[in-house]
């Protein structure tokens, strides 16, 4: 099933450098505290993206990872910034920031006219992976300063710099494993190989998020090192979790992983069980809400359903791809929900979006963002199925919401083009419904080129399911979970608002007349026409994506949730089959 996608953008190196300059200058203007630290980490992450983009560009040019002057310069500056991040963290966000000497000059030296392909680090964007946790893990590892630190791009670029700074080691090198996702390998040039193997008695720290389904990225580095004479006992892994490799890992990879020393500090130890109160998530949230009443309550992983649906029979399914860490917060100022929104610029951008939607009355009020966690008002509302609105009223309110998004929320990045959407739809339909149905869909869709130039991407909602809507005690229809899904870890991304119109038509089982009314309301609010033929083309793509999404969700989790996900697969499959007849 085609579901996942990478968040990528292409940006000029000079533009990246200018953004880092602005981010660091912002830090210097802020008073000591968590906001300054969050701004500093944002600048550090941007510098990591610059280093990743340059390394990947040179990899493409050389056909291998190599030891170059530009990558060394990036690694030195990134490690100096990592030292500043750890100093801020260790000092409880107080005192002066020890920024690198002559950082403007060092940045300017890295400016390049090259167009760099930048990959959004998934862990920082979706999975509450904090660089500071790697620093803590490195300090507790007791590895020596002569350790050779190797980062696995993309996210390992910055994380390796954090580990090197914590160990007082030399700036790291980075590598890009290539090949089949479940059997990756390294391409290392002669100069980089010589550098990596120049310390015969040193240990190696291999840094990345994961391991994932196969563990092949970590394994590729270990296999290269052992293949060049390094004793496996000298190889230490710095992963993002303490578990093993996934179901696609080979037996050899599993055994080697279990035997290798690993150093990890999870979110619970980093932010929930921190000794320093400055590092506790409760302290961060209280800076937005005021004093708390009791402890945070974990409502992630679908636990939020216990508060929305009293009967288990009414509870909707959940899918791990779109579940973020969430906590219910009781404070003197009321009840709030703290949900992970992304570290750095991604979290700041979602805060701006939340404020725009909340001011218009479409989403819950927001208190702020605290280093990755967005704090919004918890709404004690009723399900949209409780009958508070007539069908015409419901269509009108959904249409006004979607039209507002189209008019006021610009696309933060490029989403899948029609060719990729059609390919996803055909692949998922063929896998779930068979070749005959996929052939019928291909005839229905026609060539993707017919839609080229017709799509006007915006920051779409991409999550129109009925359980995502609440009716407030004062009778308003509020959209929850409205910030993440056009920049989620899937392949859809920002789309024309017709994608959301098609999704609402599916999720609320709208009749042809209701779909026409919805498109008209959206068109009026958006100030541009929503073309019926575009909605018709995107509707089977929406159904096919949902089939893939819930099929993936059915492969993990508790049995009850797997069954709920399978029921969703059957529902969307039946809808798509009827459409193809």
Secondary structure by P-SEA (a helix, b strand, c coil): ccccccbbbbbbaaaaaaaaaaaaaaaaaccccaaaaaaaaaaaaaaaaaaaaaaaaaaaaacbbbbcaaaaaaaaaaaaaaaaaaaaaaaccccccccccaaaaaaaaaccccccccccccccccccccaaaaaaaaaaccccccbbbbbcccccaaaaaaaaaaacccbbbbbbbbccccbbbbbccaaaaaaaaccccbbbbbbbccccccaaaaaaaaaaaaaaccccccbbbbccccccccccccaaaaaaaaabbbbbccccccccccccccccaaaaaaacccccccbbbbccccccccccccccccbbbbbcccccbbbbbbccccbbbbbbccccaaaaaaaaaaaaaaaaccccccccccccbbbbbbbbccccccccccaaaaaaaaaaaaaaaaaccccccccccaaaaaaaaaaaaaacccaaaaaaaaaaacccccccccccccccccccccccccccccbbbbbcccccccccccccccccaaaaaaaaaaaacccaaaaaaaaaaaaaaacccccaaaaaaaaaaaaaaaaaaaaaaaccccaaaaaaaaaaaaaaaaaaaaaac
